[in-house]
Amino acid sequence: MELPLTQSPSAEFAAEFVQQRVRPSLRARVGRWQSKRWAILQCAAAAGVAFFIAHDLLGHAAAFFAPVAAVVSLGTSYGQRLRRVLEVAVGVSVGVALADLLVAGIGRGAWQIGVIVALGMSVAVLMDTGSLIVNQVAVQSIFVAAVVPVHGAVWSRWIDALVGGAVALVAAMLVPAEAFRQPAVKAGAVLDRIAALVRAAAGIVVGEPGDHGFELLAQARATDALVVSLRAAAADGLAVVGMSPFRIRQREHVRHVAAIVDPLDRALRSTRVLVRMTAVAAHRGRVIPEAYAEVLAEIAAAAETIGGGLAYDTVEQAIPQLMRIADATRHLPRGTSVSADAVLVQMRTIVVDLLEICGFSQIEATDALPPVAPRTP
């Protein structure tokens, strides 16, 4: 007689672990690589070109620092590339020159390296430079004191640094269109999440189980990564349009999206508070008027309209929709509990945040909301 095959508890645990932890983590890692693949390709190409110029064209036998300078200058983010190029060049020149002088005076050895690194980093700090310069001074001092025995190699390495930096500058100007689209894409993702959470909060108002509200609250609390990703994309976009002469036409669009990062962050935070209020009210059996659910659904639709208009700079199309919502909040029935009043206030706060995303100042957005009708006795 054959016994039925059952999955052991350890196997069930392993399957659950893979489902809940490993697969999402793998997707996140692949997504992170995809977002950096162009920067990786740029670094690889710049390293090869810099080595070719320094080694094959200039005839430097040990031209390894040219590709190193190119890679360090470019990095995997678009922000502050020009600053990194200058810091690498300055750090190399100071470190190489200082180490060469000290090696000529005190020679090479363990204690000499310690002295050279201490003096080199002290000089960089006294120059009030950035951390990258300080690190480059230390690295170049070590290299000269420990590796370079050939007189005259110092100047060729300084030239290699300039070659690597120059190649990095040229490469930094060649940026795919995706770098300019990403801020709008990330902002759209934030607005989609706001719309989904507000629409789900409307569902709680009309009677969905309270447990669902707390599940929704857990999802709402896990949205910080969206804003972090948006800020990084906006910073990269601004850095690129600031230094690339080939992307002047995209400059205003990227700046516009970067300008709404803070209002988007506030709108997402306001949405999280709204979700918490509705979840707690449902759990405690406090009634919120069903008319609120209709307005919440309209707020979600307005957020989606704004998200769809980001790529085409047409977010102002949502303004009439938001103004109608603002007027609707004025005439909503007042609930019998403090929870209902708090939800109403939070709904109006989200409308203000969305108006700011559409170009209103904070004062203009606040003034656009008519006063709420007084509670009838």
C-alpha positions as a LaTeX table, in Angstrom:
\begin{tabular}{lrrr}
\hline
Residue & $x$ (\AA) & $y$ (\AA) & $z$ (\AA) \\
\hline
Met1 & 0.00 & 0.00 & 0.00 \\
Glu2 & 1.45 & 3.34 & $-1.03$ \\
Leu3 & 1.17 & 6.25 & 1.35 \\
Pro4 & 0.13 & 9.62 & $-0.10$ \\
Leu5 & 3.00 & 12.01 & $-0.59$ \\
Thr6 & 2.72 & 15.10 & 1.60 \\
Gln7 & 4.99 & 18.09 & 1.76 \\
Ser8 & 6.99 & 18.28 & 4.99 \\
Pro9 & 6.79 & 21.41 & 7.15 \\
Ser10 & 10.37 & 22.28 & 6.26 \\
Ala11 & 9.58 & 21.99 & 2.55 \\
Glu12 & 6.50 & 24.17 & 3.00 \\
Phe13 & 8.59 & 26.74 & 4.85 \\
Ala14 & 11.23 & 26.70 & 2.10 \\
Ala15 & 8.59 & 27.13 & $-0.61$ \\
Glu16 & 7.01 & 30.02 & 1.29 \\
Phe17 & 10.42 & 31.62 & 1.84 \\
Val18 & 11.20 & 31.45 & $-1.88$ \\
Gln19 & 7.78 & 32.83 & $-2.76$ \\
Gln20 & 7.81 & 35.73 & $-0.31$ \\
Arg21 & 11.48 & 36.65 & 0.00 \\
Val22 & 13.71 & 35.24 & $-2.70$ \\
Arg23 & 11.61 & 35.98 & $-5.79$ \\
Pro24 & 10.78 & 39.60 & $-4.84$ \\
Ser25 & 14.43 & 40.14 & $-3.90$ \\
Leu26 & 15.58 & 38.71 & $-7.22$ \\
Arg27 & 13.13 & 40.90 & $-9.13$ \\
Ala28 & 14.36 & 43.94 & $-7.21$ \\
Arg29 & 17.99 & 43.10 & $-8.00$ \\
Val30 & 17.26 & 42.61 & $-11.70$ \\
Gly31 & 15.30 & 45.86 & $-11.75$ \\
Arg32 & 18.22 & 47.65 & $-10.09$ \\
Trp33 & 20.60 & 46.26 & $-12.71$ \\
Gln34 & 18.27 & 47.31 & $-15.52$ \\
Ser35 & 18.16 & 50.87 & $-14.18$ \\
Lys36 & 21.98 & 50.96 & $-14.13$ \\
Arg37 & 22.77 & 49.04 & $-17.32$ \\
Trp38 & 23.47 & 52.14 & $-19.42$ \\
Ala39 & 25.77 & 53.62 & $-16.77$ \\
Ile40 & 27.62 & 50.28 & $-16.58$ \\
Leu41 & 28.00 & 50.22 & $-20.36$ \\
Gln42 & 29.26 & 53.81 & $-20.30$ \\
Cys43 & 31.88 & 52.98 & $-17.68$ \\
Ala44 & 33.04 & 49.93 & $-19.62$ \\
Ala45 & 33.32 & 51.82 & $-22.92$ \\
Ala46 & 35.01 & 54.83 & $-21.29$ \\
Ala47 & 37.55 & 52.57 & $-19.58$ \\
Gly48 & 38.49 & 50.94 & $-22.89$ \\
Val49 & 38.75 & 54.24 & $-24.77$ \\
Ala50 & 40.81 & 55.89 & $-22.02$ \\
Phe51 & 43.26 & 52.99 & $-21.93$ \\
Phe52 & 43.58 & 53.04 & $-25.72$ \\
Ile53 & 44.40 & 56.76 & $-25.76$ \\
Ala54 & 46.89 & 56.61 & $-22.89$ \\
His55 & 48.58 & 53.33 & $-23.84$ \\
Asp56 & 48.39 & 53.11 & $-27.61$ \\
Leu57 & 48.32 & 56.77 & $-28.64$ \\
Leu58 & 50.43 & 58.38 & $-25.91$ \\
Gly59 & 52.69 & 55.36 & $-25.38$ \\
His60 & 52.38 & 55.06 & $-21.61$ \\
Ala61 & 53.45 & 51.55 & $-20.65$ \\
Ala62 & 51.50 & 51.47 & $-17.35$ \\
Ala63 & 48.39 & 53.33 & $-18.43$ \\
Phe64 & 46.02 & 51.65 & $-16.05$ \\
Phe65 & 45.08 & 54.84 & $-14.22$ \\
Ala66 & 43.40 & 56.34 & $-17.31$ \\
Pro67 & 40.58 & 53.76 & $-17.23$ \\
Val68 & 40.46 & 53.97 & $-13.42$ \\
Ala69 & 39.96 & 57.75 & $-13.57$ \\
Ala70 & 37.26 & 57.35 & $-16.22$ \\
Val71 & 35.31 & 54.81 & $-14.17$ \\
Val72 & 35.62 & 56.71 & $-10.88$ \\
Ser73 & 34.54 & 59.95 & $-12.57$ \\
Leu74 & 31.50 & 58.43 & $-14.23$ \\
Gly75 & 30.25 & 56.12 & $-11.50$ \\
Thr76 & 26.85 & 54.47 & $-11.83$ \\
Ser77 & 24.82 & 57.63 & $-11.18$ \\
Tyr78 & 24.48 & 60.69 & $-13.38$ \\
Gly79 & 24.63 & 63.18 & $-10.55$ \\
Gln80 & 27.71 & 65.39 & $-9.96$ \\
Arg81 & 29.79 & 63.80 & $-12.70$ \\
Leu82 & 31.59 & 67.04 & $-13.53$ \\
Arg83 & 32.48 & 67.50 & $-9.87$ \\
Arg84 & 33.80 & 63.93 & $-9.68$ \\
Val85 & 36.00 & 64.48 & $-12.75$ \\
Leu86 & 37.55 & 67.59 & $-11.21$ \\
Glu87 & 38.03 & 65.92 & $-7.83$ \\
Val88 & 39.75 & 62.92 & $-9.38$ \\
Ala89 & 42.12 & 65.14 & $-11.38$ \\
Val90 & 42.99 & 67.29 & $-8.36$ \\
Gly91 & 43.33 & 64.31 & $-6.04$ \\
Val92 & 45.66 & 62.52 & $-8.42$ \\
Ser93 & 47.88 & 65.54 & $-9.04$ \\
Val94 & 48.22 & 66.38 & $-5.34$ \\
Gly95 & 48.75 & 62.77 & $-4.26$ \\
Val96 & 51.26 & 61.96 & $-6.97$ \\
Ala97 & 53.32 & 65.14 & $-6.60$ \\
Leu98 & 53.43 & 64.98 & $-2.80$ \\
Ala99 & 54.24 & 61.26 & $-2.69$ \\
Asp100 & 57.00 & 61.62 & $-5.28$ \\
Leu101 & 58.67 & 64.36 & $-3.25$ \\
Leu102 & 58.44 & 62.42 & $-0.02$ \\
Val103 & 59.67 & 59.16 & $-1.54$ \\
Ala104 & 62.72 & 60.99 & $-2.84$ \\
Gly105 & 63.43 & 62.22 & 0.69 \\
Ile106 & 62.52 & 59.32 & 2.99 \\
Gly107 & 62.39 & 56.32 & 0.68 \\
Arg108 & 59.88 & 53.47 & 0.60 \\
Gly109 & 58.69 & 51.17 & 3.35 \\
Ala110 & 55.85 & 50.45 & 5.77 \\
Trp111 & 56.33 & 53.46 & 8.05 \\
Gln112 & 57.06 & 55.71 & 5.06 \\
Ile113 & 53.69 & 54.80 & 3.52 \\
Gly114 & 51.97 & 55.67 & 6.80 \\
Val115 & 53.70 & 59.05 & 6.94 \\
Ile116 & 53.01 & 59.79 & 3.27 \\
Val117 & 49.31 & 58.91 & 3.55 \\
Ala118 & 48.89 & 60.96 & 6.75 \\
Leu119 & 50.58 & 64.01 & 5.23 \\
Gly120 & 48.75 & 63.68 & 1.92 \\
Met121 & 45.29 & 63.38 & 3.49 \\
Ser122 & 46.09 & 66.23 & 5.89 \\
Val123 & 46.99 & 68.49 & 2.96 \\
Ala124 & 43.73 & 67.58 & 1.20 \\
Val125 & 41.67 & 68.26 & 4.34 \\
Leu126 & 43.42 & 71.60 & 4.92 \\
Met127 & 42.57 & 72.49 & 1.30 \\
Asp128 & 38.89 & 72.09 & 2.34 \\
Thr129 & 38.24 & 69.60 & $-0.45$ \\
Gly130 & 35.62 & 66.92 & $-0.95$ \\
Ser131 & 35.92 & 63.37 & 0.37 \\
Leu132 & 36.72 & 62.00 & $-3.09$ \\
Ile133 & 39.81 & 64.22 & $-3.35$ \\
Val134 & 40.97 & 63.11 & 0.10 \\
Asn135 & 40.58 & 59.46 & $-0.87$ \\
Gln136 & 42.34 & 59.96 & $-4.20$ \\
Val137 & 45.27 & 61.70 & $-2.52$ \\
Ala138 & 45.63 & 58.74 & $-0.15$ \\
Val139 & 45.34 & 56.12 & $-2.93$ \\
Gln140 & 47.83 & 57.87 & $-5.20$ \\
Ser141 & 50.28 & 58.41 & $-2.35$ \\
Ile142 & 50.18 & 54.67 & $-1.57$ \\
Phe143 & 50.60 & 53.75 & $-5.20$ \\
Val144 & 53.62 & 55.99 & $-5.76$ \\
Ala145 & 55.24 & 54.91 & $-2.49$ \\
Ala146 & 54.62 & 51.19 & $-2.95$ \\
Val147 & 54.44 & 50.44 & $-6.66$ \\
Val148 & 55.95 & 53.04 & $-8.98$ \\
Pro149 & 59.74 & 52.63 & $-9.04$ \\
Val150 & 60.38 & 54.31 & $-12.36$ \\
His151 & 61.38 & 57.96 & $-12.33$ \\
Gly152 & 59.17 & 60.05 & $-14.58$ \\
Ala153 & 56.15 & 57.77 & $-14.33$ \\
Val154 & 54.55 & 60.33 & $-12.05$ \\
Trp155 & 53.82 & 62.80 & $-14.84$ \\
Ser156 & 52.55 & 60.16 & $-17.20$ \\
Arg157 & 50.09 & 59.02 & $-14.54$ \\
Trp158 & 48.91 & 62.60 & $-14.02$ \\
Ile159 & 48.34 & 62.87 & $-17.78$ \\
Asp160 & 46.50 & 59.53 & $-17.63$ \\
Ala161 & 44.18 & 61.03 & $-15.03$ \\
Leu162 & 43.41 & 63.93 & $-17.34$ \\
Val163 & 42.79 & 61.52 & $-20.22$ \\
Gly164 & 40.42 & 59.44 & $-18.12$ \\
Gly165 & 38.61 & 62.54 & $-16.91$ \\
Ala166 & 38.26 & 63.94 & $-20.43$ \\
Val167 & 36.88 & 60.66 & $-21.74$ \\
Ala168 & 34.46 & 60.56 & $-18.79$ \\
Leu169 & 33.21 & 64.06 & $-19.60$ \\
Val170 & 32.51 & 63.15 & $-23.21$ \\
Ala171 & 30.80 & 59.92 & $-22.18$ \\
Ala172 & 28.70 & 61.75 & $-19.58$ \\
Met173 & 27.15 & 63.87 & $-22.32$ \\
Leu174 & 25.92 & 60.79 & $-24.18$ \\
Val175 & 22.86 & 59.83 & $-22.18$ \\
Pro176 & 19.91 & 57.75 & $-23.38$ \\
Ala177 & 16.44 & 59.25 & $-23.54$ \\
Glu178 & 15.43 & 56.87 & $-20.75$ \\
Ala179 & 17.30 & 59.05 & $-18.25$ \\
Phe180 & 14.89 & 61.88 & $-19.06$ \\
Arg181 & 11.81 & 59.69 & $-19.08$ \\
Gln182 & 12.53 & 58.03 & $-15.74$ \\
Pro183 & 11.54 & 60.97 & $-13.50$ \\
Ala184 & 8.09 & 61.14 & $-15.13$ \\
Val185 & 7.79 & 57.34 & $-15.00$ \\
Lys186 & 8.68 & 57.25 & $-11.30$ \\
Ala187 & 6.34 & 60.16 & $-10.54$ \\
Gly188 & 3.58 & 58.36 & $-12.42$ \\
Ala189 & 4.19 & 55.26 & $-10.29$ \\
Val190 & 3.75 & 57.35 & $-7.12$ \\
Leu191 & 0.48 & 58.80 & $-8.44$ \\
Asp192 & $-0.75$ & 55.35 & $-9.42$ \\
Arg193 & $-0.07$ & 54.14 & $-5.89$ \\
Ile194 & $-1.89$ & 57.16 & $-4.45$ \\
Ala195 & $-4.87$ & 56.42 & $-6.71$ \\
Ala196 & $-4.91$ & 52.74 & $-5.74$ \\
Leu197 & $-4.74$ & 53.50 & $-2.02$ \\
Val198 & $-7.43$ & 56.19 & $-2.14$ \\
Arg199 & $-9.73$ & 53.95 & $-4.18$ \\
Ala200 & $-9.18$ & 51.11 & $-1.70$ \\
Ala201 & $-9.94$ & 53.50 & 1.18 \\
Ala202 & $-13.23$ & 54.27 & $-0.57$ \\
Gly203 & $-13.95$ & 50.56 & $-0.52$ \\
Ile204 & $-13.44$ & 50.46 & 3.23 \\
Val205 & $-15.87$ & 53.35 & 3.65 \\
Val206 & $-18.63$ & 51.44 & 1.89 \\
Gly207 & $-18.23$ & 48.40 & 4.09 \\
Glu208 & $-15.28$ & 46.21 & 3.12 \\
Pro209 & $-13.96$ & 44.13 & 6.07 \\
Gly210 & $-11.85$ & 45.93 & 8.63 \\
Asp211 & $-9.05$ & 43.38 & 8.26 \\
His212 & $-8.68$ & 44.49 & 4.67 \\
Gly213 & $-8.14$ & 48.01 & 5.96 \\
Phe214 & $-5.15$ & 46.95 & 8.04 \\
Glu215 & $-3.71$ & 44.98 & 5.12 \\
Leu216 & $-4.08$ & 48.13 & 3.06 \\
Leu217 & $-2.39$ & 50.13 & 5.80 \\
Ala218 & 0.61 & 47.78 & 5.69 \\
Gln219 & 0.86 & 48.35 & 1.94 \\
Ala220 & 0.62 & 52.11 & 2.42 \\
Arg221 & 3.48 & 52.10 & 4.92 \\
Ala222 & 5.72 & 50.35 & 2.37 \\
Thr223 & 5.62 & 53.23 & $-0.13$ \\
Asp224 & 8.70 & 55.17 & 0.98 \\
Ala225 & 10.85 & 53.32 & $-1.56$ \\
Leu226 & 8.79 & 54.88 & $-4.36$ \\
Val227 & 9.67 & 58.40 & $-3.25$ \\
Val228 & 13.34 & 57.50 & $-2.72$ \\
Ser229 & 13.49 & 56.10 & $-6.25$ \\
Leu230 & 11.73 & 59.19 & $-7.62$ \\
Arg231 & 14.15 & 61.56 & $-5.90$ \\
Ala232 & 17.13 & 59.65 & $-7.31$ \\
Ala233 & 15.68 & 59.68 & $-10.83$ \\
Ala234 & 14.92 & 63.42 & $-10.60$ \\
Ala235 & 18.45 & 64.18 & $-9.37$ \\
Asp236 & 19.97 & 62.16 & $-12.21$ \\
Gly237 & 17.73 & 63.86 & $-14.76$ \\
Leu238 & 18.65 & 67.33 & $-13.51$ \\
Ala239 & 22.35 & 66.45 & $-13.55$ \\
Val240 & 22.16 & 65.23 & $-17.13$ \\
Val241 & 20.24 & 68.19 & $-18.56$ \\
Gly242 & 22.61 & 70.51 & $-16.73$ \\
Met243 & 25.70 & 69.22 & $-18.52$ \\
Ser244 & 24.58 & 67.62 & $-21.78$ \\
Pro245 & 24.30 & 70.05 & $-24.74$ \\
Phe246 & 22.32 & 67.42 & $-26.64$ \\
Arg247 & 19.33 & 67.44 & $-24.28$ \\
Ile248 & 18.38 & 71.11 & $-24.06$ \\
Arg249 & 14.84 & 70.45 & $-25.28$ \\
Gln250 & 14.15 & 68.10 & $-22.37$ \\
Arg251 & 15.46 & 70.54 & $-19.76$ \\
Glu252 & 12.17 & 72.22 & $-18.84$ \\
His253 & 10.31 & 68.93 & $-18.67$ \\
Val254 & 12.83 & 67.36 & $-16.30$ \\
Arg255 & 12.89 & 70.48 & $-14.15$ \\
His256 & 9.11 & 70.47 & $-13.94$ \\
Val257 & 9.00 & 66.86 & $-12.76$ \\
Ala258 & 11.79 & 67.51 & $-10.25$ \\
Ala259 & 9.83 & 70.48 & $-8.88$ \\
Ile260 & 6.84 & 68.30 & $-7.96$ \\
Val261 & 8.79 & 65.70 & $-6.00$ \\
Asp262 & 8.04 & 67.37 & $-2.65$ \\
Pro263 & 4.29 & 67.81 & $-3.34$ \\
Leu264 & 4.17 & 64.18 & $-4.47$ \\
Asp265 & 5.85 & 63.10 & $-1.26$ \\
Arg266 & 3.33 & 65.09 & 0.77 \\
Ala267 & 0.42 & 63.67 & $-1.24$ \\
Leu268 & 1.63 & 60.12 & $-0.59$ \\
Arg269 & 2.04 & 60.82 & 3.12 \\
Ser270 & $-1.44$ & 62.37 & 3.25 \\
Thr271 & $-2.80$ & 59.28 & 1.54 \\
Arg272 & $-1.18$ & 57.01 & 4.12 \\
Val273 & $-2.82$ & 59.02 & 6.91 \\
Leu274 & $-6.17$ & 58.73 & 5.12 \\
Val275 & $-5.81$ & 54.97 & 4.84 \\
Arg276 & $-4.97$ & 54.69 & 8.52 \\
Met277 & $-8.00$ & 56.76 & 9.49 \\
Thr278 & $-10.42$ & 54.70 & 7.41 \\
Ala279 & $-8.90$ & 51.41 & 8.60 \\
Val280 & $-9.15$ & 52.38 & 12.27 \\
Ala281 & $-12.68$ & 53.73 & 11.81 \\
Ala282 & $-13.79$ & 50.47 & 10.18 \\
His283 & $-12.13$ & 48.42 & 12.92 \\
Arg284 & $-13.89$ & 50.37 & 15.67 \\
Gly285 & $-17.25$ & 50.42 & 13.90 \\
Arg286 & $-17.34$ & 54.17 & 13.43 \\
Val287 & $-19.57$ & 55.14 & 10.53 \\
Ile288 & $-18.25$ & 57.34 & 7.73 \\
Pro289 & $-20.90$ & 58.66 & 5.31 \\
Glu290 & $-20.97$ & 56.66 & 2.09 \\
Ala291 & $-20.98$ & 59.91 & 0.09 \\
Tyr292 & $-17.30$ & 60.20 & 1.08 \\
Ala293 & $-16.55$ & 57.08 & $-0.96$ \\
Glu294 & $-17.78$ & 58.76 & $-4.16$ \\
Val295 & $-15.49$ & 61.75 & $-3.61$ \\
Leu296 & $-12.59$ & 59.45 & $-2.76$ \\
Ala297 & $-13.12$ & 57.63 & $-6.06$ \\
Glu298 & $-13.02$ & 60.99 & $-7.87$ \\
Ile299 & $-9.77$ & 61.91 & $-6.08$ \\
Ala300 & $-8.26$ & 58.60 & $-7.24$ \\
Ala301 & $-9.35$ & 59.34 & $-10.82$ \\
Ala302 & $-7.79$ & 62.81 & $-10.63$ \\
Ala303 & $-4.49$ & 61.33 & $-9.44$ \\
Glu304 & $-4.53$ & 58.98 & $-12.44$ \\
Thr305 & $-5.23$ & 61.91 & $-14.76$ \\
Ile306 & $-2.22$ & 63.76 & $-13.39$ \\
Gly307 & $-0.04$ & 60.67 & $-13.72$ \\
Gly308 & $-1.08$ & 60.20 & $-17.33$ \\
Gly309 & $-0.28$ & 63.84 & $-18.13$ \\
Leu310 & 3.22 & 63.91 & $-16.66$ \\
Ala311 & 4.93 & 62.55 & $-19.78$ \\
Tyr312 & 3.29 & 65.21 & $-21.95$ \\
Asp313 & 3.32 & 68.16 & $-19.52$ \\
Thr314 & $-0.47$ & 68.25 & $-19.49$ \\
Val315 & $-1.11$ & 67.84 & $-15.77$ \\
Glu316 & $-3.10$ & 71.07 & $-15.79$ \\
Gln317 & $-5.92$ & 69.11 & $-17.43$ \\
Ala318 & $-6.70$ & 67.72 & $-13.98$ \\
Ile319 & $-7.27$ & 71.18 & $-12.45$ \\
Pro320 & $-11.00$ & 71.47 & $-13.38$ \\
Gln321 & $-11.51$ & 67.95 & $-12.06$ \\
Leu322 & $-9.81$ & 68.84 & $-8.77$ \\
Met323 & $-11.79$ & 72.07 & $-8.45$ \\
Arg324 & $-15.04$ & 70.11 & $-8.79$ \\
Ile325 & $-13.82$ & 67.74 & $-6.09$ \\
Ala326 & $-12.91$ & 70.66 & $-3.85$ \\
Asp327 & $-16.40$ & 72.07 & $-4.23$ \\
Ala328 & $-17.93$ & 68.64 & $-3.60$ \\
Thr329 & $-16.13$ & 68.37 & $-0.24$ \\
Arg330 & $-17.86$ & 71.55 & 0.80 \\
His331 & $-21.30$ & 69.94 & 0.55 \\
Leu332 & $-20.51$ & 66.50 & 1.98 \\
Pro333 & $-22.69$ & 65.47 & 4.92 \\
Arg334 & $-20.97$ & 65.69 & 8.26 \\
Gly335 & $-20.54$ & 62.42 & 10.12 \\
Thr336 & $-21.51$ & 61.72 & 13.69 \\
Ser337 & $-17.97$ & 60.89 & 14.82 \\
Val338 & $-14.63$ & 62.63 & 15.01 \\
Ser339 & $-13.28$ & 59.97 & 12.63 \\
Ala340 & $-15.59$ & 61.16 & 9.85 \\
Asp341 & $-14.47$ & 64.77 & 10.28 \\
Ala342 & $-10.82$ & 63.68 & 10.27 \\
Val343 & $-11.33$ & 61.74 & 7.01 \\
Leu344 & $-12.98$ & 64.79 & 5.45 \\
Val345 & $-10.06$ & 67.02 & 6.45 \\
Gln346 & $-7.59$ & 64.49 & 5.06 \\
Met347 & $-9.46$ & 64.26 & 1.76 \\
Arg348 & $-9.22$ & 68.02 & 1.37 \\
Thr349 & $-5.51$ & 67.90 & 2.25 \\
Ile350 & $-4.88$ & 65.43 & $-0.57$ \\
Val351 & $-6.75$ & 67.74 & $-2.97$ \\
Val352 & $-4.42$ & 70.59 & $-1.94$ \\
Asp353 & $-1.38$ & 68.36 & $-2.52$ \\
Leu354 & $-2.63$ & 67.36 & $-5.98$ \\
Leu355 & $-3.26$ & 71.00 & $-6.91$ \\
Glu356 & 0.33 & 71.79 & $-5.97$ \\
Ile357 & 1.47 & 69.01 & $-8.30$ \\
Cys358 & $-0.53$ & 70.75 & $-11.03$ \\
Gly359 & 1.43 & 73.97 & $-10.51$ \\
Phe360 & $-0.39$ & 75.79 & $-7.71$ \\
Ser361 & 1.60 & 77.31 & $-4.88$ \\
Gln362 & 0.74 & 76.04 & $-1.43$ \\
Ile363 & $-1.17$ & 79.24 & $-0.63$ \\
Glu364 & $-3.02$ & 79.16 & $-3.96$ \\
Ala365 & $-3.96$ & 75.50 & $-3.50$ \\
Thr366 & $-5.19$ & 76.14 & 0.04 \\
Asp367 & $-7.22$ & 79.16 & $-1.02$ \\
Ala368 & $-8.77$ & 77.17 & $-3.87$ \\
Leu369 & $-10.69$ & 75.01 & $-1.39$ \\
Pro370 & $-13.99$ & 76.60 & $-0.36$ \\
Pro371 & $-14.78$ & 76.50 & 3.37 \\
Val372 & $-16.66$ & 73.47 & 4.63 \\
Ala373 & $-20.31$ & 74.03 & 5.42 \\
Pro374 & $-20.93$ & 74.26 & 9.18 \\
Arg375 & $-22.35$ & 71.25 & 10.95 \\
Thr376 & $-26.11$ & 71.41 & 11.21 \\
Pro377 & $-27.49$ & 70.96 & 14.74 \\
\hline
\end{tabular}
